[in-house]
Amino acid sequence: MKFQLAINLERMDATLDMRDVAQHTLEMVQMAEDGGFEIAWAAEHHALEMTIAPNPFSILAWWAQHTSTIRLGTACVAAAYWHPIKVAGEAAFIDLISKGRLEFGIGSGAYQREFDRMAPGLKQSDAWQYMQEMLPVVRKLWQGDYAHEGQFWSFPASTSCPKPLQAEVPIWVAARAPITYDYAVKNECNIMSWPLTRGMDEAQTYMNRLNEAVAANPGKKRPVMAMMRHTAVFDTKDEWMKPVRAAQRQLSQFETLFKNLGDVKNGFPAQAPLESIANRAEYDPQMLSNNLMFGTPDAVIEKLKPYQDMGVDSFIYYASMGYGLEDQKRSLELFCKNVIPAFR
């Protein structure tokens, strides 16, 4: 099993200096490169301090100048917010300046709040159609002149300038629904999956969907399957509540976004007081500690083994969840030093 890092520029409140947050993110990517991680992923989100990622390509360009071997990916470009010609050129430029290290992830977009601002009138539940139209267009633009007449975009003969260095840029899609797994297999895309805070039964469900999609498409190769979990590695067992508290705080902000409650002030989603969520199952401390990749190095190794056994090819270490910056660094240090060697 290989390892990938998802890291965001992230502020849960205004007490953190943005310059410190930015520098921390770069240092985490450099640590991951030195520690044996394969890919570092940058997200796309807008008008939210908890995921500061207005352009994943600019983030990757920055990382590319300060790294040399780790591959660099978009997780994910929100298709409805872009034009295919611009996406093709931006992505190819990253491949050029990184000397062929681009991993191209494309998706539908996450929050209705963002669609209300970036693509007014579009429902998040309909945005998958933009992704499915855009991806083949981008691939054709990378190859040469191509004219397009589609549902969402139309343009005369155009091409990507520059072209990617790689003959075949690896493509990734974020998948949860069976239809997306089928699309990924049919279109030779790798898969990023995220069971959120749910247990191993959810992870197994995603593996089953992949296997069913492969069986339904004979002749198509099996995609690379990556699975993401919030991760925090700590030195001693008695530290277990620290990442749980951080996760509870972040999850309460996510709830505001997923439910589109509108309670966002100056980029910071409101968070529920801990006492108000104490008895809700989705915030249960023991459940979060068990299901997320939290623990001492030995405990995390044992938690990772079932993922490897079920056929997960790459584990995505999700570092951003409001955990303290120094705690994040210590966690990644322990993971690189003690966990990764157990899977070589």
Wavefront OBJ file of the C-alpha trace (Angstrom):
o trace
v 0.000 0.000 0.000
v 1.217 3.472 -0.921
v 0.555 6.761 0.867
v -0.741 10.158 -0.196
v -1.202 13.428 1.694
v -4.230 15.743 1.562
v -3.382 19.066 3.187
v -5.285 22.344 3.186
v -4.531 25.893 4.124
v -6.926 25.988 7.030
v -8.083 28.366 9.742
v -10.851 27.399 12.134
v -10.873 30.907 13.600
v -9.027 34.197 13.138
v -6.364 33.557 15.780
v -3.974 31.884 13.317
v -1.768 34.111 11.157
v -2.358 33.281 7.485
v 1.376 33.421 6.800
v 2.013 30.728 9.406
v -0.744 28.565 7.923
v 0.707 28.846 4.420
v 4.245 28.041 5.553
v 2.984 25.099 7.594
v 1.270 23.626 4.549
v 4.435 23.782 2.462
v 6.520 22.257 5.250
v 4.047 19.382 5.597
v 4.351 18.620 1.873
v 8.145 18.692 2.132
v 8.019 16.356 5.134
v 5.768 14.003 3.190
v 8.179 13.989 0.259
v 11.122 13.174 2.525
v 9.073 10.555 4.389
v 8.045 8.452 1.402
v 4.631 9.785 0.412
v 3.727 9.355 -3.246
v 1.311 12.256 -3.881
v 0.311 15.554 -2.240
v -3.212 16.811 -2.988
v -4.541 20.388 -3.103
v -8.278 21.063 -2.943
v -10.538 23.702 -4.493
v -12.930 25.664 -2.269
v -14.113 29.238 -2.227
v -14.890 31.855 0.443
v -14.178 29.433 3.301
v -11.372 29.802 5.827
v -11.539 26.133 6.796
v -10.336 25.183 3.288
v -8.452 28.073 1.703
v -7.959 26.862 -1.861
v -9.201 29.351 -4.461
v -7.108 27.729 -7.199
v -5.539 24.277 -6.746
v -3.213 24.906 -9.687
v -1.590 27.928 -8.060
v -1.073 25.915 -4.862
v 0.572 23.104 -6.834
v 2.780 25.588 -8.705
v 4.008 26.851 -5.334
v 4.634 23.344 -4.014
v 6.350 22.339 -7.259
v 9.010 25.009 -6.805
v 9.911 23.681 -3.350
v 9.801 19.907 -3.971
v 11.420 17.558 -6.464
v 9.955 14.039 -6.344
v 6.512 13.973 -4.738
v 3.707 13.950 -7.275
v 1.236 16.834 -7.137
v -2.511 16.499 -7.554
v -5.752 18.446 -7.689
v -8.383 16.993 -5.356
v -10.472 18.118 -6.955
v -11.039 20.678 -9.695
v -14.736 21.609 -9.424
v -15.718 21.304 -13.081
v -18.715 23.645 -13.057
v -16.555 26.587 -11.942
v -14.175 26.348 -14.921
v -13.894 26.414 -18.704
v -12.299 23.286 -20.253
v -9.664 25.244 -22.232
v -8.523 27.007 -19.061
v -8.431 23.776 -17.060
v -6.425 22.006 -19.766
v -3.850 24.793 -19.987
v -3.517 25.297 -16.220
v -3.083 21.578 -15.606
v -0.567 21.158 -18.430
v 1.453 24.100 -17.118
v 1.715 22.408 -13.708
v 2.922 19.246 -15.415
v 5.512 21.297 -17.288
v 6.989 23.183 -14.351
v 6.888 20.131 -12.049
v 8.744 18.053 -14.666
v 5.894 15.618 -15.204
v 4.516 15.196 -11.675
v 0.848 16.122 -12.213
v -2.020 13.935 -10.982
v -5.284 15.406 -12.287
v -8.298 15.019 -10.009
v -11.689 16.300 -11.125
v -15.003 16.299 -9.310
v -18.453 17.790 -8.977
v -17.977 20.154 -6.041
v -19.029 19.776 -2.439
v -21.263 22.475 -0.994
v -24.434 24.139 -2.246
v -23.178 27.324 -0.576
v -20.288 27.439 -3.045
v -22.530 26.772 -6.045
v -24.807 29.635 -4.965
v -21.792 31.914 -5.369
v -19.662 30.299 -8.084
v -22.395 28.860 -10.336
v -25.689 30.490 -9.297
v -28.754 28.442 -10.107
v -26.899 25.128 -10.303
v -27.805 22.412 -7.813
v -24.868 20.547 -6.333
v -26.679 17.289 -7.053
v -26.623 18.090 -10.794
v -22.973 19.140 -10.999
v -21.711 15.656 -11.898
v -22.910 16.344 -15.442
v -20.348 19.137 -15.808
v -17.557 16.829 -14.655
v -18.552 14.109 -17.097
v -18.638 16.558 -20.015
v -15.403 18.309 -19.082
v -13.053 15.358 -18.585
v -13.058 13.960 -22.158
v -12.786 17.509 -23.508
v -9.667 18.218 -21.435
v -8.091 14.964 -22.588
v -8.708 15.886 -26.256
v -7.327 19.399 -25.770
v -4.136 17.888 -24.367
v -3.745 15.902 -27.596
v -4.206 18.738 -30.110
v -6.844 20.830 -31.867
v -10.388 20.000 -30.883
v -13.743 21.761 -31.415
v -16.549 21.141 -28.946
v -20.332 21.419 -29.056
v -21.738 20.300 -25.736
v -24.485 20.894 -23.235
v -22.464 23.276 -21.079
v -19.574 24.460 -23.256
v -19.084 25.109 -26.950
v -16.015 26.497 -28.708
v -14.225 26.346 -32.086
v -11.044 24.362 -32.703
v -8.639 24.943 -29.834
v -5.818 23.158 -28.065
v -4.093 23.174 -24.718
v -1.091 25.471 -24.497
v 1.198 24.191 -23.165
v 0.833 20.413 -23.513
v 1.538 18.104 -20.574
v 4.983 16.521 -20.411
v 3.463 13.168 -19.537
v 2.101 11.165 -22.431
v -0.740 10.041 -20.147
v -1.586 12.255 -17.170
v -3.107 10.100 -14.400
v -6.783 11.027 -13.931
v -8.672 10.716 -10.648
v -12.334 11.125 -9.745
v -13.899 11.367 -6.310
v -16.380 8.496 -6.090
v -19.112 7.493 -3.674
v -22.163 6.557 -5.799
v -22.148 3.349 -7.903
v -22.643 5.383 -11.115
v -19.355 7.205 -10.477
v -17.438 3.963 -9.982
v -18.821 2.720 -13.284
v -17.843 6.002 -14.963
v -14.317 5.770 -13.541
v -13.772 2.235 -14.834
v -15.234 3.002 -18.267
v -13.066 6.111 -18.623
v -9.843 4.742 -17.099
v -9.832 7.031 -14.080
v -8.347 6.261 -10.703
v -10.625 6.614 -7.682
v -10.464 8.698 -4.523
v -12.953 7.594 -1.878
v -13.767 8.984 1.543
v -15.904 7.112 4.091
v -16.113 10.340 6.142
v -16.418 9.260 9.798
v -18.230 5.992 9.092
v -16.855 2.587 9.991
v -15.115 -0.116 7.993
v -18.445 -1.312 6.614
v -18.597 1.913 4.592
v -15.063 1.359 3.326
v -16.000 -2.183 2.304
v -19.075 -0.841 0.506
v -16.823 1.345 -1.649
v -14.562 -1.588 -2.430
v -17.605 -3.655 -3.395
v -18.756 -0.891 -5.752
v -15.336 -0.832 -7.388
v -15.297 -4.605 -7.820
v -18.822 -4.565 -9.267
v -17.887 -1.827 -11.730
v -14.797 -3.753 -12.863
v -16.860 -6.923 -13.321
v -19.457 -4.990 -15.341
v -16.818 -3.625 -17.733
v -14.799 -6.583 -19.067
v -11.608 -5.573 -20.780
v -11.202 -2.405 -18.721
v -8.315 -2.302 -16.276
v -8.909 -1.968 -12.555
v -8.322 1.623 -11.385
v -6.040 2.553 -8.535
v -8.222 2.748 -5.428
v -7.278 5.355 -2.822
v -9.154 5.827 0.434
v -8.944 8.861 2.701
v -9.271 9.240 6.448
v -8.574 12.066 8.856
v -5.275 11.077 10.460
v -3.562 11.952 13.725
v -0.681 9.957 15.163
v 0.447 10.710 18.707
v 3.061 9.437 21.138
v 0.952 8.070 23.990
v -2.567 6.673 24.350
v -3.613 9.343 26.821
v -3.512 11.946 24.002
v -6.465 10.354 22.200
v -9.030 13.078 22.972
v -6.967 15.891 21.449
v -7.613 14.990 17.785
v -11.162 13.924 18.666
v -11.925 17.423 19.966
v -10.420 18.928 16.816
v -12.513 16.609 14.642
v -15.705 17.439 16.571
v -15.052 21.127 16.067
v -14.436 20.756 12.341
v -17.393 18.423 11.853
v -19.726 20.934 13.466
v -18.544 23.520 10.913
v -18.992 20.999 8.081
v -22.565 20.473 9.265
v -23.245 24.169 8.669
v -21.926 23.817 5.114
v -23.537 20.484 4.179
v -26.936 21.659 5.392
v -26.389 25.087 3.775
v -27.540 26.759 6.987
v -26.092 30.101 5.893
v -24.398 30.713 9.232
v -20.994 31.740 7.868
v -19.378 34.984 8.984
v -16.331 36.408 7.221
v -15.480 32.962 5.863
v -15.832 31.084 9.161
v -18.779 28.641 9.430
v -20.476 28.649 12.811
v -19.710 25.668 14.995
v -22.064 24.030 17.430
v -21.080 24.252 21.124
v -19.606 20.938 22.241
v -22.231 20.563 24.950
v -24.999 20.710 22.341
v -23.560 17.819 20.330
v -22.297 15.689 23.189
v -25.108 13.140 22.913
v -25.299 12.930 19.125
v -24.009 9.672 17.651
v -22.118 11.328 14.771
v -19.980 13.236 17.303
v -19.381 10.364 19.729
v -15.726 10.528 20.861
v -15.162 6.770 20.942
v -16.694 6.331 17.487
v -14.473 9.058 16.016
v -11.401 7.619 17.714
v -12.189 4.140 16.378
v -13.212 5.017 12.814
v -10.696 7.731 12.010
v -6.974 7.061 11.667
v -6.187 8.206 15.200
v -3.734 6.460 17.513
v -0.175 5.702 18.469
v 2.040 4.406 15.632
v 1.384 0.769 16.534
v -2.374 1.356 16.732
v -2.409 3.130 13.355
v -0.473 0.280 11.744
v -3.118 -2.157 13.003
v -5.913 0.109 11.755
v -4.335 0.332 8.295
v -3.899 -3.403 7.765
v -7.616 -4.075 7.043
v -7.534 -1.423 4.303
v -4.600 -3.174 2.679
v -6.289 -6.559 3.089
v -9.490 -5.389 1.370
v -7.522 -4.131 -1.642
v -6.981 -0.414 -1.048
v -3.951 0.574 -3.138
v -3.205 3.943 -1.519
v -4.136 5.472 1.803
v -4.763 9.227 1.776
v -3.594 10.815 5.005
v -5.984 13.757 5.538
v -4.026 16.134 7.744
v -6.401 19.104 7.931
v -9.074 19.035 10.641
v -8.322 21.959 12.916
v -5.561 20.037 14.683
v -2.783 22.287 16.031
v 0.053 23.007 13.595
v 2.746 21.499 15.798
v 0.514 18.493 16.526
v 0.094 18.012 12.759
v 3.849 18.042 12.253
v 4.464 15.580 15.081
v 1.751 13.308 13.682
v 3.273 13.312 10.198
v 6.747 12.762 11.636
v 5.555 9.678 13.542
v 3.686 8.388 10.495
v 6.730 8.711 8.227
v 9.138 7.262 10.766
v 7.070 4.440 12.237
v 4.043 3.662 10.098
v 5.148 3.777 6.452
v 8.101 1.373 6.987
v 5.629 -1.279 8.212
v 4.070 -1.376 4.719
v 7.219 -1.526 2.611
l 1 2 3 4 5 6 7 8 9 10 11 12 13 14 15 16 17 18 19 20 21 22 23 24 25 26 27 28 29 30 31 32 33 34 35 36 37 38 39 40 41 42 43 44 45 46 47 48 49 50 51 52 53 54 55 56 57 58 59 60 61 62 63 64 65 66 67 68 69 70 71 72 73 74 75 76 77 78 79 80 81 82 83 84 85 86 87 88 89 90 91 92 93 94 95 96 97 98 99 100 101 102 103 104 105 106 107 108 109 110 111 112 113 114 115 116 117 118 119 120 121 122 123 124 125 126 127 128 129 130 131 132 133 134 135 136 137 138 139 140 141 142 143 144 145 146 147 148 149 150 151 152 153 154 155 156 157 158 159 160 161 162 163 164 165 166 167 168 169 170 171 172 173 174 175 176 177 178 179 180 181 182 183 184 185 186 187 188 189 190 191 192 193 194 195 196 197 198 199 200 201 202 203 204 205 206 207 208 209 210 211 212 213 214 215 216 217 218 219 220 221 222 223 224 225 226 227 228 229 230 231 232 233 234 235 236 237 238 239 240 241 242 243 244 245 246 247 248 249 250 251 252 253 254 255 256 257 258 259 260 261 262 263 264 265 266 267 268 269 270 271 272 273 274 275 276 277 278 279 280 281 282 283 284 285 286 287 288 289 290 291 292 293 294 295 296 297 298 299 300 301 302 303 304 305 306 307 308 309 310 311 312 313 314 315 316 317 318 319 320 321 322 323 324 325 326 327 328 329 330 331 332 333 334 335 336 337 338 339 340 341 342 343 344
